[in-house]
Amino acid sequence: DMSRVRVIARNLDSIWMRDYGPRYIYEGQVRGVVDHTYNRPRPNDNLLPIFHAQQFGHTYYDMPLVHGGGNYHLDATGVGYATRLINNENPGLTEQQIIGIWQDYQNLDTRLYQPFPTFVDATQHIDMWIQVIADNKVIISDWPLQSGSTQDLIC
């Protein structure tokens, strides 16, 4: 229903909007935007969530995490998934502190997994081998023709 669509023109640096936001939370029945520092050299992309929050009058929260976005997926039951690449991207924080930040800002129970080594996947993002498809359901890659390979063992 295009009567419910609002078009806002904005210069961006890439097409990876899923990675840099905005990400929504609810406070009661009111939406808010939770943001992280997008760790790519794409300043216009990094600024989109705060711009979006301002355009729609939503409260904006700047979460103290740096990451590429594609390494974080979640379901509607409050579970988030990421690889331990997040530890490398936030060297001043412990794994428990990182998990605690997602809990504090988005009320998510985050589960961290080993990433593919960079020789398999340079991004080390979880969305290269796992995809949330429903509440409590994910699809995980399988490597039947490369049994015992690094990626097969991780998956």
Phi and psi in radians as a Rosetta constraint file:
Dihedral C 1 N 2 CA 2 C 2 CIRCULARHARMONIC -1.152 0.35
Dihedral N 2 CA 2 C 2 N 3 CIRCULARHARMONIC -0.249 0.35
Dihedral C 2 N 3 CA 3 C 3 CIRCULARHARMONIC -1.217 0.35
Dihedral N 3 CA 3 C 3 N 4 CIRCULARHARMONIC -0.259 0.35
Dihedral C 3 N 4 CA 4 C 4 CIRCULARHARMONIC -1.753 0.35
Dihedral N 4 CA 4 C 4 N 5 CIRCULARHARMONIC 0.057 0.35
Dihedral C 4 N 5 CA 5 C 5 CIRCULARHARMONIC -1.763 0.35
Dihedral N 5 CA 5 C 5 N 6 CIRCULARHARMONIC 2.306 0.35
Dihedral C 5 N 6 CA 6 C 6 CIRCULARHARMONIC -2.018 0.35
Dihedral N 6 CA 6 C 6 N 7 CIRCULARHARMONIC 2.096 0.35
Dihedral C 6 N 7 CA 7 C 7 CIRCULARHARMONIC -1.616 0.35
Dihedral N 7 CA 7 C 7 N 8 CIRCULARHARMONIC 2.211 0.35
Dihedral C 7 N 8 CA 8 C 8 CIRCULARHARMONIC -2.216 0.35
Dihedral N 8 CA 8 C 8 N 9 CIRCULARHARMONIC 2.081 0.35
Dihedral C 8 N 9 CA 9 C 9 CIRCULARHARMONIC -1.427 0.35
Dihedral N 9 CA 9 C 9 N 10 CIRCULARHARMONIC 2.368 0.35
Dihedral C 9 N 10 CA 10 C 10 CIRCULARHARMONIC -2.672 0.35
Dihedral N 10 CA 10 C 10 N 11 CIRCULARHARMONIC 2.312 0.35
Dihedral C 10 N 11 CA 11 C 11 CIRCULARHARMONIC -1.306 0.35
Dihedral N 11 CA 11 C 11 N 12 CIRCULARHARMONIC 2.225 0.35
Dihedral C 11 N 12 CA 12 C 12 CIRCULARHARMONIC -2.181 0.35
Dihedral N 12 CA 12 C 12 N 13 CIRCULARHARMONIC 2.953 0.35
Dihedral C 12 N 13 CA 13 C 13 CIRCULARHARMONIC -1.733 0.35
Dihedral N 13 CA 13 C 13 N 14 CIRCULARHARMONIC -0.356 0.35
Dihedral C 13 N 14 CA 14 C 14 CIRCULARHARMONIC -2.665 0.35
Dihedral N 14 CA 14 C 14 N 15 CIRCULARHARMONIC -3.128 0.35
Dihedral C 14 N 15 CA 15 C 15 CIRCULARHARMONIC -1.745 0.35
Dihedral N 15 CA 15 C 15 N 16 CIRCULARHARMONIC 0.098 0.35
Dihedral C 15 N 16 CA 16 C 16 CIRCULARHARMONIC -1.513 0.35
Dihedral N 16 CA 16 C 16 N 17 CIRCULARHARMONIC 0.816 0.35
Dihedral C 16 N 17 CA 17 C 17 CIRCULARHARMONIC -0.987 0.35
Dihedral N 17 CA 17 C 17 N 18 CIRCULARHARMONIC -0.576 0.35
Dihedral C 17 N 18 CA 18 C 18 CIRCULARHARMONIC -1.012 0.35
Dihedral N 18 CA 18 C 18 N 19 CIRCULARHARMONIC -0.512 0.35
Dihedral C 18 N 19 CA 19 C 19 CIRCULARHARMONIC -1.462 0.35
Dihedral N 19 CA 19 C 19 N 20 CIRCULARHARMONIC -0.573 0.35
Dihedral C 19 N 20 CA 20 C 20 CIRCULARHARMONIC -1.917 0.35
Dihedral N 20 CA 20 C 20 N 21 CIRCULARHARMONIC -0.010 0.35
Dihedral C 20 N 21 CA 21 C 21 CIRCULARHARMONIC 1.881 0.35
Dihedral N 21 CA 21 C 21 N 22 CIRCULARHARMONIC -2.992 0.35
Dihedral C 21 N 22 CA 22 C 22 CIRCULARHARMONIC -1.366 0.35
Dihedral N 22 CA 22 C 22 N 23 CIRCULARHARMONIC 2.723 0.35
Dihedral C 22 N 23 CA 23 C 23 CIRCULARHARMONIC -1.977 0.35
Dihedral N 23 CA 23 C 23 N 24 CIRCULARHARMONIC 2.308 0.35
Dihedral C 23 N 24 CA 24 C 24 CIRCULARHARMONIC -1.796 0.35
Dihedral N 24 CA 24 C 24 N 25 CIRCULARHARMONIC 2.589 0.35
Dihedral C 24 N 25 CA 25 C 25 CIRCULARHARMONIC -2.233 0.35
Dihedral N 25 CA 25 C 25 N 26 CIRCULARHARMONIC 2.926 0.35
Dihedral C 25 N 26 CA 26 C 26 CIRCULARHARMONIC -2.062 0.35
Dihedral N 26 CA 26 C 26 N 27 CIRCULARHARMONIC 2.373 0.35
Dihedral C 26 N 27 CA 27 C 27 CIRCULARHARMONIC -1.995 0.35
Dihedral N 27 CA 27 C 27 N 28 CIRCULARHARMONIC 1.719 0.35
Dihedral C 27 N 28 CA 28 C 28 CIRCULARHARMONIC 1.191 0.35
Dihedral N 28 CA 28 C 28 N 29 CIRCULARHARMONIC -2.136 0.35
Dihedral C 28 N 29 CA 29 C 29 CIRCULARHARMONIC -1.790 0.35
Dihedral N 29 CA 29 C 29 N 30 CIRCULARHARMONIC 0.166 0.35
Dihedral C 29 N 30 CA 30 C 30 CIRCULARHARMONIC -1.872 0.35
Dihedral N 30 CA 30 C 30 N 31 CIRCULARHARMONIC 2.338 0.35
Dihedral C 30 N 31 CA 31 C 31 CIRCULARHARMONIC -1.366 0.35
Dihedral N 31 CA 31 C 31 N 32 CIRCULARHARMONIC 2.589 0.35
Dihedral C 31 N 32 CA 32 C 32 CIRCULARHARMONIC -2.409 0.35
Dihedral N 32 CA 32 C 32 N 33 CIRCULARHARMONIC 2.756 0.35
Dihedral C 32 N 33 CA 33 C 33 CIRCULARHARMONIC -1.884 0.35
Dihedral N 33 CA 33 C 33 N 34 CIRCULARHARMONIC 2.232 0.35
Dihedral C 33 N 34 CA 34 C 34 CIRCULARHARMONIC -1.895 0.35
Dihedral N 34 CA 34 C 34 N 35 CIRCULARHARMONIC 2.297 0.35
Dihedral C 34 N 35 CA 35 C 35 CIRCULARHARMONIC -2.246 0.35
Dihedral N 35 CA 35 C 35 N 36 CIRCULARHARMONIC 2.755 0.35
Dihedral C 35 N 36 CA 36 C 36 CIRCULARHARMONIC -2.235 0.35
Dihedral N 36 CA 36 C 36 N 37 CIRCULARHARMONIC 2.895 0.35
Dihedral C 36 N 37 CA 37 C 37 CIRCULARHARMONIC -1.364 0.35
Dihedral N 37 CA 37 C 37 N 38 CIRCULARHARMONIC 2.092 0.35
Dihedral C 37 N 38 CA 38 C 38 CIRCULARHARMONIC -1.342 0.35
Dihedral N 38 CA 38 C 38 N 39 CIRCULARHARMONIC 2.091 0.35
Dihedral C 38 N 39 CA 39 C 39 CIRCULARHARMONIC -1.554 0.35
Dihedral N 39 CA 39 C 39 N 40 CIRCULARHARMONIC 0.582 0.35
Dihedral C 39 N 40 CA 40 C 40 CIRCULARHARMONIC -2.002 0.35
Dihedral N 40 CA 40 C 40 N 41 CIRCULARHARMONIC 2.702 0.35
Dihedral C 40 N 41 CA 41 C 41 CIRCULARHARMONIC -1.346 0.35
Dihedral N 41 CA 41 C 41 N 42 CIRCULARHARMONIC 1.080 0.35
Dihedral C 41 N 42 CA 42 C 42 CIRCULARHARMONIC -2.354 0.35
Dihedral N 42 CA 42 C 42 N 43 CIRCULARHARMONIC 1.351 0.35
Dihedral C 42 N 43 CA 43 C 43 CIRCULARHARMONIC -1.071 0.35
Dihedral N 43 CA 43 C 43 N 44 CIRCULARHARMONIC -0.621 0.35
Dihedral C 43 N 44 CA 44 C 44 CIRCULARHARMONIC -1.166 0.35
Dihedral N 44 CA 44 C 44 N 45 CIRCULARHARMONIC -0.657 0.35
Dihedral C 44 N 45 CA 45 C 45 CIRCULARHARMONIC -1.116 0.35
Dihedral N 45 CA 45 C 45 N 46 CIRCULARHARMONIC -0.779 0.35
Dihedral C 45 N 46 CA 46 C 46 CIRCULARHARMONIC -1.063 0.35
Dihedral N 46 CA 46 C 46 N 47 CIRCULARHARMONIC -0.538 0.35
Dihedral C 46 N 47 CA 47 C 47 CIRCULARHARMONIC -1.500 0.35
Dihedral N 47 CA 47 C 47 N 48 CIRCULARHARMONIC -0.182 0.35
Dihedral C 47 N 48 CA 48 C 48 CIRCULARHARMONIC -1.009 0.35
Dihedral N 48 CA 48 C 48 N 49 CIRCULARHARMONIC -0.790 0.35
Dihedral C 48 N 49 CA 49 C 49 CIRCULARHARMONIC -1.037 0.35
Dihedral N 49 CA 49 C 49 N 50 CIRCULARHARMONIC -0.731 0.35
Dihedral C 49 N 50 CA 50 C 50 CIRCULARHARMONIC -1.209 0.35
Dihedral N 50 CA 50 C 50 N 51 CIRCULARHARMONIC -0.673 0.35
Dihedral C 50 N 51 CA 51 C 51 CIRCULARHARMONIC -1.037 0.35
Dihedral N 51 CA 51 C 51 N 52 CIRCULARHARMONIC -0.810 0.35
Dihedral C 51 N 52 CA 52 C 52 CIRCULARHARMONIC -1.084 0.35
Dihedral N 52 CA 52 C 52 N 53 CIRCULARHARMONIC -0.777 0.35
Dihedral C 52 N 53 CA 53 C 53 CIRCULARHARMONIC -1.043 0.35
Dihedral N 53 CA 53 C 53 N 54 CIRCULARHARMONIC -0.749 0.35
Dihedral C 53 N 54 CA 54 C 54 CIRCULARHARMONIC -1.132 0.35
Dihedral N 54 CA 54 C 54 N 55 CIRCULARHARMONIC -0.737 0.35
Dihedral C 54 N 55 CA 55 C 55 CIRCULARHARMONIC -1.071 0.35
Dihedral N 55 CA 55 C 55 N 56 CIRCULARHARMONIC -0.619 0.35
Dihedral C 55 N 56 CA 56 C 56 CIRCULARHARMONIC -1.821 0.35
Dihedral N 56 CA 56 C 56 N 57 CIRCULARHARMONIC 0.059 0.35
Dihedral C 56 N 57 CA 57 C 57 CIRCULARHARMONIC 1.209 0.35
Dihedral N 57 CA 57 C 57 N 58 CIRCULARHARMONIC 0.507 0.35
Dihedral C 57 N 58 CA 58 C 58 CIRCULARHARMONIC -1.628 0.35
Dihedral N 58 CA 58 C 58 N 59 CIRCULARHARMONIC 2.557 0.35
Dihedral C 58 N 59 CA 59 C 59 CIRCULARHARMONIC -1.118 0.35
Dihedral N 59 CA 59 C 59 N 60 CIRCULARHARMONIC 2.450 0.35
Dihedral C 59 N 60 CA 60 C 60 CIRCULARHARMONIC -2.029 0.35
Dihedral N 60 CA 60 C 60 N 61 CIRCULARHARMONIC 2.280 0.35
Dihedral C 60 N 61 CA 61 C 61 CIRCULARHARMONIC -2.136 0.35
Dihedral N 61 CA 61 C 61 N 62 CIRCULARHARMONIC 2.205 0.35
Dihedral C 61 N 62 CA 62 C 62 CIRCULARHARMONIC -1.690 0.35
Dihedral N 62 CA 62 C 62 N 63 CIRCULARHARMONIC 1.817 0.35
Dihedral C 62 N 63 CA 63 C 63 CIRCULARHARMONIC -1.342 0.35
Dihedral N 63 CA 63 C 63 N 64 CIRCULARHARMONIC 2.343 0.35
Dihedral C 63 N 64 CA 64 C 64 CIRCULARHARMONIC -1.395 0.35
Dihedral N 64 CA 64 C 64 N 65 CIRCULARHARMONIC 0.948 0.35
Dihedral C 64 N 65 CA 65 C 65 CIRCULARHARMONIC -2.221 0.35
Dihedral N 65 CA 65 C 65 N 66 CIRCULARHARMONIC 2.554 0.35
Dihedral C 65 N 66 CA 66 C 66 CIRCULARHARMONIC -1.973 0.35
Dihedral N 66 CA 66 C 66 N 67 CIRCULARHARMONIC 2.212 0.35
Dihedral C 66 N 67 CA 67 C 67 CIRCULARHARMONIC -2.933 0.35
Dihedral N 67 CA 67 C 67 N 68 CIRCULARHARMONIC 3.033 0.35
Dihedral C 67 N 68 CA 68 C 68 CIRCULARHARMONIC -1.597 0.35
Dihedral N 68 CA 68 C 68 N 69 CIRCULARHARMONIC 0.017 0.35
Dihedral C 68 N 69 CA 69 C 69 CIRCULARHARMONIC 1.442 0.35
Dihedral N 69 CA 69 C 69 N 70 CIRCULARHARMONIC -0.886 0.35
Dihedral C 69 N 70 CA 70 C 70 CIRCULARHARMONIC -1.164 0.35
Dihedral N 70 CA 70 C 70 N 71 CIRCULARHARMONIC -0.187 0.35
Dihedral C 70 N 71 CA 71 C 71 CIRCULARHARMONIC -1.613 0.35
Dihedral N 71 CA 71 C 71 N 72 CIRCULARHARMONIC 0.261 0.35
Dihedral C 71 N 72 CA 72 C 72 CIRCULARHARMONIC -2.401 0.35
Dihedral N 72 CA 72 C 72 N 73 CIRCULARHARMONIC 2.084 0.35
Dihedral C 72 N 73 CA 73 C 73 CIRCULARHARMONIC -2.280 0.35
Dihedral N 73 CA 73 C 73 N 74 CIRCULARHARMONIC 2.689 0.35
Dihedral C 73 N 74 CA 74 C 74 CIRCULARHARMONIC -2.541 0.35
Dihedral N 74 CA 74 C 74 N 75 CIRCULARHARMONIC 2.837 0.35
Dihedral C 74 N 75 CA 75 C 75 CIRCULARHARMONIC -1.997 0.35
Dihedral N 75 CA 75 C 75 N 76 CIRCULARHARMONIC 3.136 0.35
Dihedral C 75 N 76 CA 76 C 76 CIRCULARHARMONIC -1.460 0.35
Dihedral N 76 CA 76 C 76 N 77 CIRCULARHARMONIC 0.017 0.35
Dihedral C 76 N 77 CA 77 C 77 CIRCULARHARMONIC -1.674 0.35
Dihedral N 77 CA 77 C 77 N 78 CIRCULARHARMONIC 0.031 0.35
Dihedral C 77 N 78 CA 78 C 78 CIRCULARHARMONIC 1.642 0.35
Dihedral N 78 CA 78 C 78 N 79 CIRCULARHARMONIC 0.391 0.35
Dihedral C 78 N 79 CA 79 C 79 CIRCULARHARMONIC -1.960 0.35
Dihedral N 79 CA 79 C 79 N 80 CIRCULARHARMONIC 2.315 0.35
Dihedral C 79 N 80 CA 80 C 80 CIRCULARHARMONIC -2.034 0.35
Dihedral N 80 CA 80 C 80 N 81 CIRCULARHARMONIC 2.693 0.35
Dihedral C 80 N 81 CA 81 C 81 CIRCULARHARMONIC -2.300 0.35
Dihedral N 81 CA 81 C 81 N 82 CIRCULARHARMONIC 2.352 0.35
Dihedral C 81 N 82 CA 82 C 82 CIRCULARHARMONIC -2.688 0.35
Dihedral N 82 CA 82 C 82 N 83 CIRCULARHARMONIC 2.873 0.35
Dihedral C 82 N 83 CA 83 C 83 CIRCULARHARMONIC -1.675 0.35
Dihedral N 83 CA 83 C 83 N 84 CIRCULARHARMONIC 2.907 0.35
Dihedral C 83 N 84 CA 84 C 84 CIRCULARHARMONIC -1.258 0.35
Dihedral N 84 CA 84 C 84 N 85 CIRCULARHARMONIC 0.092 0.35
Dihedral C 84 N 85 CA 85 C 85 CIRCULARHARMONIC -0.945 0.35
Dihedral N 85 CA 85 C 85 N 86 CIRCULARHARMONIC -0.597 0.35
Dihedral C 85 N 86 CA 86 C 86 CIRCULARHARMONIC -0.987 0.35
Dihedral N 86 CA 86 C 86 N 87 CIRCULARHARMONIC -0.564 0.35
Dihedral C 86 N 87 CA 87 C 87 CIRCULARHARMONIC -1.126 0.35
Dihedral N 87 CA 87 C 87 N 88 CIRCULARHARMONIC -0.749 0.35
Dihedral C 87 N 88 CA 88 C 88 CIRCULARHARMONIC -1.186 0.35
Dihedral N 88 CA 88 C 88 N 89 CIRCULARHARMONIC -0.569 0.35
Dihedral C 88 N 89 CA 89 C 89 CIRCULARHARMONIC -1.342 0.35
Dihedral N 89 CA 89 C 89 N 90 CIRCULARHARMONIC -0.275 0.35
Dihedral C 89 N 90 CA 90 C 90 CIRCULARHARMONIC -2.297 0.35
Dihedral N 90 CA 90 C 90 N 91 CIRCULARHARMONIC 1.160 0.35
Dihedral C 90 N 91 CA 91 C 91 CIRCULARHARMONIC -1.118 0.35
Dihedral N 91 CA 91 C 91 N 92 CIRCULARHARMONIC -0.333 0.35
Dihedral C 91 N 92 CA 92 C 92 CIRCULARHARMONIC -1.489 0.35
Dihedral N 92 CA 92 C 92 N 93 CIRCULARHARMONIC 0.004 0.35
Dihedral C 92 N 93 CA 93 C 93 CIRCULARHARMONIC -2.071 0.35
Dihedral N 93 CA 93 C 93 N 94 CIRCULARHARMONIC 2.545 0.35
Dihedral C 93 N 94 CA 94 C 94 CIRCULARHARMONIC -1.408 0.35
Dihedral N 94 CA 94 C 94 N 95 CIRCULARHARMONIC 2.874 0.35
Dihedral C 94 N 95 CA 95 C 95 CIRCULARHARMONIC -1.010 0.35
Dihedral N 95 CA 95 C 95 N 96 CIRCULARHARMONIC -0.736 0.35
Dihedral C 95 N 96 CA 96 C 96 CIRCULARHARMONIC -1.146 0.35
Dihedral N 96 CA 96 C 96 N 97 CIRCULARHARMONIC -0.624 0.35
Dihedral C 96 N 97 CA 97 C 97 CIRCULARHARMONIC -1.141 0.35
Dihedral N 97 CA 97 C 97 N 98 CIRCULARHARMONIC -0.710 0.35
Dihedral C 97 N 98 CA 98 C 98 CIRCULARHARMONIC -1.081 0.35
Dihedral N 98 CA 98 C 98 N 99 CIRCULARHARMONIC -0.851 0.35
Dihedral C 98 N 99 CA 99 C 99 CIRCULARHARMONIC -1.040 0.35
Dihedral N 99 CA 99 C 99 N 100 CIRCULARHARMONIC -0.705 0.35
Dihedral C 99 N 100 CA 100 C 100 CIRCULARHARMONIC -1.123 0.35
Dihedral N 100 CA 100 C 100 N 101 CIRCULARHARMONIC -0.611 0.35
Dihedral C 100 N 101 CA 101 C 101 CIRCULARHARMONIC -1.138 0.35
Dihedral N 101 CA 101 C 101 N 102 CIRCULARHARMONIC -0.806 0.35
Dihedral C 101 N 102 CA 102 C 102 CIRCULARHARMONIC -1.088 0.35
Dihedral N 102 CA 102 C 102 N 103 CIRCULARHARMONIC -0.636 0.35
Dihedral C 102 N 103 CA 103 C 103 CIRCULARHARMONIC -1.130 0.35
Dihedral N 103 CA 103 C 103 N 104 CIRCULARHARMONIC -0.817 0.35
Dihedral C 103 N 104 CA 104 C 104 CIRCULARHARMONIC -1.162 0.35
Dihedral N 104 CA 104 C 104 N 105 CIRCULARHARMONIC -0.699 0.35
Dihedral C 104 N 105 CA 105 C 105 CIRCULARHARMONIC -1.585 0.35
Dihedral N 105 CA 105 C 105 N 106 CIRCULARHARMONIC -0.515 0.35
Dihedral C 105 N 106 CA 106 C 106 CIRCULARHARMONIC -2.229 0.35
Dihedral N 106 CA 106 C 106 N 107 CIRCULARHARMONIC 0.062 0.35
Dihedral C 106 N 107 CA 107 C 107 CIRCULARHARMONIC 0.958 0.35
Dihedral N 107 CA 107 C 107 N 108 CIRCULARHARMONIC 0.793 0.35
Dihedral C 107 N 108 CA 108 C 108 CIRCULARHARMONIC -2.037 0.35
Dihedral N 108 CA 108 C 108 N 109 CIRCULARHARMONIC 2.431 0.35
Dihedral C 108 N 109 CA 109 C 109 CIRCULARHARMONIC -1.585 0.35
Dihedral N 109 CA 109 C 109 N 110 CIRCULARHARMONIC 1.770 0.35
Dihedral C 109 N 110 CA 110 C 110 CIRCULARHARMONIC -1.597 0.35
Dihedral N 110 CA 110 C 110 N 111 CIRCULARHARMONIC 2.373 0.35
Dihedral C 110 N 111 CA 111 C 111 CIRCULARHARMONIC -1.971 0.35
Dihedral N 111 CA 111 C 111 N 112 CIRCULARHARMONIC 2.237 0.35
Dihedral C 111 N 112 CA 112 C 112 CIRCULARHARMONIC -1.852 0.35
Dihedral N 112 CA 112 C 112 N 113 CIRCULARHARMONIC 2.454 0.35
Dihedral C 112 N 113 CA 113 C 113 CIRCULARHARMONIC -2.253 0.35
Dihedral N 113 CA 113 C 113 N 114 CIRCULARHARMONIC 2.796 0.35
Dihedral C 113 N 114 CA 114 C 114 CIRCULARHARMONIC -1.174 0.35
Dihedral N 114 CA 114 C 114 N 115 CIRCULARHARMONIC 2.374 0.35
Dihedral C 114 N 115 CA 115 C 115 CIRCULARHARMONIC -1.411 0.35
Dihedral N 115 CA 115 C 115 N 116 CIRCULARHARMONIC 2.861 0.35
Dihedral C 115 N 116 CA 116 C 116 CIRCULARHARMONIC -1.110 0.35
Dihedral N 116 CA 116 C 116 N 117 CIRCULARHARMONIC 2.525 0.35
Dihedral C 116 N 117 CA 117 C 117 CIRCULARHARMONIC -1.112 0.35
Dihedral N 117 CA 117 C 117 N 118 CIRCULARHARMONIC 2.747 0.35
Dihedral C 117 N 118 CA 118 C 118 CIRCULARHARMONIC -1.088 0.35
Dihedral N 118 CA 118 C 118 N 119 CIRCULARHARMONIC -0.420 0.35
Dihedral C 118 N 119 CA 119 C 119 CIRCULARHARMONIC -1.251 0.35
Dihedral N 119 CA 119 C 119 N 120 CIRCULARHARMONIC -0.270 0.35
Dihedral C 119 N 120 CA 120 C 120 CIRCULARHARMONIC -1.673 0.35
Dihedral N 120 CA 120 C 120 N 121 CIRCULARHARMONIC -0.795 0.35
Dihedral C 120 N 121 CA 121 C 121 CIRCULARHARMONIC -2.549 0.35
Dihedral N 121 CA 121 C 121 N 122 CIRCULARHARMONIC 1.966 0.35
Dihedral C 121 N 122 CA 122 C 122 CIRCULARHARMONIC -1.130 0.35
Dihedral N 122 CA 122 C 122 N 123 CIRCULARHARMONIC -0.473 0.35
Dihedral C 122 N 123 CA 123 C 123 CIRCULARHARMONIC -1.337 0.35
Dihedral N 123 CA 123 C 123 N 124 CIRCULARHARMONIC -0.582 0.35
Dihedral C 123 N 124 CA 124 C 124 CIRCULARHARMONIC 1.051 0.35
Dihedral N 124 CA 124 C 124 N 125 CIRCULARHARMONIC 0.363 0.35
Dihedral C 124 N 125 CA 125 C 125 CIRCULARHARMONIC -1.399 0.35
Dihedral N 125 CA 125 C 125 N 126 CIRCULARHARMONIC 2.544 0.35
Dihedral C 125 N 126 CA 126 C 126 CIRCULARHARMONIC -1.174 0.35
Dihedral N 126 CA 126 C 126 N 127 CIRCULARHARMONIC -0.448 0.35
Dihedral C 126 N 127 CA 127 C 127 CIRCULARHARMONIC -1.276 0.35
Dihedral N 127 CA 127 C 127 N 128 CIRCULARHARMONIC 0.035 0.35
Dihedral C 127 N 128 CA 128 C 128 CIRCULARHARMONIC -1.463 0.35
Dihedral N 128 CA 128 C 128 N 129 CIRCULARHARMONIC -0.210 0.35
Dihedral C 128 N 129 CA 129 C 129 CIRCULARHARMONIC -2.556 0.35
Dihedral N 129 CA 129 C 129 N 130 CIRCULARHARMONIC -0.030 0.35
Dihedral C 129 N 130 CA 130 C 130 CIRCULARHARMONIC -2.450 0.35
Dihedral N 130 CA 130 C 130 N 131 CIRCULARHARMONIC 2.455 0.35
Dihedral C 130 N 131 CA 131 C 131 CIRCULARHARMONIC -2.411 0.35
Dihedral N 131 CA 131 C 131 N 132 CIRCULARHARMONIC 2.232 0.35
Dihedral C 131 N 132 CA 132 C 132 CIRCULARHARMONIC -1.276 0.35
Dihedral N 132 CA 132 C 132 N 133 CIRCULARHARMONIC 2.244 0.35
Dihedral C 132 N 133 CA 133 C 133 CIRCULARHARMONIC -2.058 0.35
Dihedral N 133 CA 133 C 133 N 134 CIRCULARHARMONIC -0.254 0.35
Dihedral C 133 N 134 CA 134 C 134 CIRCULARHARMONIC -2.989 0.35
Dihedral N 134 CA 134 C 134 N 135 CIRCULARHARMONIC 3.012 0.35
Dihedral C 134 N 135 CA 135 C 135 CIRCULARHARMONIC -1.016 0.35
Dihedral N 135 CA 135 C 135 N 136 CIRCULARHARMONIC 2.209 0.35
Dihedral C 135 N 136 CA 136 C 136 CIRCULARHARMONIC 1.090 0.35
Dihedral N 136 CA 136 C 136 N 137 CIRCULARHARMONIC 0.383 0.35
Dihedral C 136 N 137 CA 137 C 137 CIRCULARHARMONIC -2.376 0.35
Dihedral N 137 CA 137 C 137 N 138 CIRCULARHARMONIC 2.304 0.35
Dihedral C 137 N 138 CA 138 C 138 CIRCULARHARMONIC -2.336 0.35
Dihedral N 138 CA 138 C 138 N 139 CIRCULARHARMONIC 2.710 0.35
Dihedral C 138 N 139 CA 139 C 139 CIRCULARHARMONIC -1.788 0.35
Dihedral N 139 CA 139 C 139 N 140 CIRCULARHARMONIC 2.295 0.35
Dihedral C 139 N 140 CA 140 C 140 CIRCULARHARMONIC -2.086 0.35
Dihedral N 140 CA 140 C 140 N 141 CIRCULARHARMONIC 2.355 0.35
Dihedral C 140 N 141 CA 141 C 141 CIRCULARHARMONIC -1.005 0.35
Dihedral N 141 CA 141 C 141 N 142 CIRCULARHARMONIC 2.641 0.35
Dihedral C 141 N 142 CA 142 C 142 CIRCULARHARMONIC -2.247 0.35
Dihedral N 142 CA 142 C 142 N 143 CIRCULARHARMONIC 2.574 0.35
Dihedral C 142 N 143 CA 143 C 143 CIRCULARHARMONIC -2.209 0.35
Dihedral N 143 CA 143 C 143 N 144 CIRCULARHARMONIC 1.096 0.35
Dihedral C 143 N 144 CA 144 C 144 CIRCULARHARMONIC -1.104 0.35
Dihedral N 144 CA 144 C 144 N 145 CIRCULARHARMONIC -0.452 0.35
Dihedral C 144 N 145 CA 145 C 145 CIRCULARHARMONIC -1.556 0.35
Dihedral N 145 CA 145 C 145 N 146 CIRCULARHARMONIC -0.063 0.35
Dihedral C 145 N 146 CA 146 C 146 CIRCULARHARMONIC -2.288 0.35
Dihedral N 146 CA 146 C 146 N 147 CIRCULARHARMONIC 0.808 0.35
Dihedral C 146 N 147 CA 147 C 147 CIRCULARHARMONIC -0.953 0.35
Dihedral N 147 CA 147 C 147 N 148 CIRCULARHARMONIC 2.286 0.35
Dihedral C 147 N 148 CA 148 C 148 CIRCULARHARMONIC 1.505 0.35
Dihedral N 148 CA 148 C 148 N 149 CIRCULARHARMONIC -0.077 0.35
Dihedral C 148 N 149 CA 149 C 149 CIRCULARHARMONIC -1.210 0.35
Dihedral N 149 CA 149 C 149 N 150 CIRCULARHARMONIC 2.874 0.35
Dihedral C 149 N 150 CA 150 C 150 CIRCULARHARMONIC -0.957 0.35
Dihedral N 150 CA 150 C 150 N 151 CIRCULARHARMONIC -0.840 0.35
Dihedral C 150 N 151 CA 151 C 151 CIRCULARHARMONIC -1.164 0.35
Dihedral N 151 CA 151 C 151 N 152 CIRCULARHARMONIC -0.616 0.35
Dihedral C 151 N 152 CA 152 C 152 CIRCULARHARMONIC -1.110 0.35
Dihedral N 152 CA 152 C 152 N 153 CIRCULARHARMONIC -0.754 0.35
Dihedral C 152 N 153 CA 153 C 153 CIRCULARHARMONIC -1.163 0.35
Dihedral N 153 CA 153 C 153 N 154 CIRCULARHARMONIC -0.693 0.35
Dihedral C 153 N 154 CA 154 C 154 CIRCULARHARMONIC -1.149 0.35
Dihedral N 154 CA 154 C 154 N 155 CIRCULARHARMONIC -0.795 0.35
